[in-house]
Amino acid sequence: MVESHQGWMPFLDRMSLAWVEMVLSESLFGDDTLYDACELPDALVPRLHARYARVELPDHAMWASEEGSPVRWYAAPGRLLRRDGLQDHCWVHARGCVVGDLEVIRADLPGSWVC
């Protein structure tokens, strides 16, 4: 369970999965120069699935908002992405190991990136 502004809600069914998710989240937001985010239009979802492997974590709730659920993780060598929600223009958060990795993500998923 996780506490949100809406009260307690189910999160992940095993503590080990919750720890993995926490480490992924902390690494994603750790360094501003290697992080970016954009709203992903539905038209780019096939590109996401073609270029990035789904990380084997179950779908889980976004603690801050039901609209951002489910959370899904994707990866490729040197690149990590988190998709918050399934609706059109859901947020995708991205991290590269080096600046070049982040540039590849932006090229793979052209959109209005924040940074």
C-alpha positions in Angstrom: 0.0 0.0 0.0 1.0 3.6 -0.5 -0.5 6.7 1.0 -1.6 9.3 -1.5 -3.6 12.5 -1.2 -6.6 10.3 -1.9 -5.8 7.9 1.1 -4.2 4.5 1.1 -4.2 2.6 -2.2 -2.7 -0.7 -3.4 0.8 -0.3 -4.8 2.8 -3.5 -5.4 2.1 -7.0 -4.0 5.7 -7.6 -2.8 8.1 -5.5 -0.8 11.0 -6.5 -3.1 9.2 -5.0 -6.1 8.5 -1.9 -4.2 12.2 -1.5 -3.5 13.1 -2.0 -7.1 10.5 0.6 -8.1 11.9 3.0 -5.6 15.5 2.6 -6.8 14.4 3.1 -10.4 12.4 6.2 -9.5 15.3 7.7 -7.5 17.7 7.1 -10.3 15.3 8.5 -12.9 15.0 11.9 -11.1 18.6 12.0 -9.7 20.4 14.4 -12.0 18.7 17.2 -14.0 21.3 17.1 -16.8 20.5 13.5 -17.7 16.7 13.8 -17.2 13.8 15.0 -19.3 10.1 14.6 -19.7 7.4 15.1 -22.3 3.7 14.3 -22.9 3.6 11.3 -25.2 0.9 11.4 -27.9 -0.7 8.0 -28.7 0.8 8.2 -32.2 4.3 7.7 -30.6 3.4 4.7 -28.5 4.3 2.2 -31.2 7.8 3.8 -31.4 8.1 3.4 -27.7 7.3 -0.3 -27.9 9.5 -0.8 -30.9 12.6 0.8 -29.4 12.3 0.1 -25.7 11.8 -3.2 -23.8 9.2 -3.3 -21.1 10.8 -3.7 -17.7 9.3 -6.7 -15.9 7.5 -4.9 -13.1 3.8 -5.2 -12.9 1.6 -2.2 -13.6 1.2 -0.2 -10.5 -0.5 2.9 -9.2 1.0 6.3 -9.5 1.0 7.4 -5.9 0.4 11.1 -6.7 -2.6 10.7 -9.0 -5.0 8.1 -10.4 -4.7 9.8 -13.8 -1.0 8.9 -13.9 -1.8 5.2 -13.5 -0.7 2.6 -14.3 3.0 3.3 -14.2 5.1 1.3 -16.7 8.9 1.1 -17.0 10.9 0.7 -20.3 14.6 0.4 -21.0 17.3 0.1 -23.6 21.0 0.1 -23.1 21.9 3.4 -21.3 18.3 4.6 -21.3 15.4 4.4 -18.8 11.8 5.6 -19.3 8.7 5.7 -17.1 5.3 6.1 -18.7 2.7 7.5 -16.3 -0.8 6.4 -17.5 -2.2 5.1 -20.7 -4.2 8.0 -22.0 -3.2 10.2 -24.9 -0.5 12.7 -23.9 0.5 10.8 -20.8 3.8 11.8 -19.3 7.0 10.0 -20.1 10.0 10.6 -17.9 13.4 9.7 -19.4 17.0 9.3 -18.1 20.2 8.6 -20.0 23.5 7.3 -18.6 25.2 10.1 -20.6 23.9 13.2 -22.5 24.0 11.3 -25.8 21.6 8.6 -24.4 19.1 11.3 -23.6 19.5 12.8 -27.1 18.7 9.3 -28.5 15.5 9.2 -26.4 14.4 12.6 -27.7 15.1 11.5 -31.3 13.2 8.2 -30.8 10.2 10.0 -29.3 10.1 13.4 -30.9 7.8 15.6 -28.8 7.8 18.7 -26.6 10.5 17.8 -24.2 10.6 19.9 -21.0 14.4 20.5 -20.7 
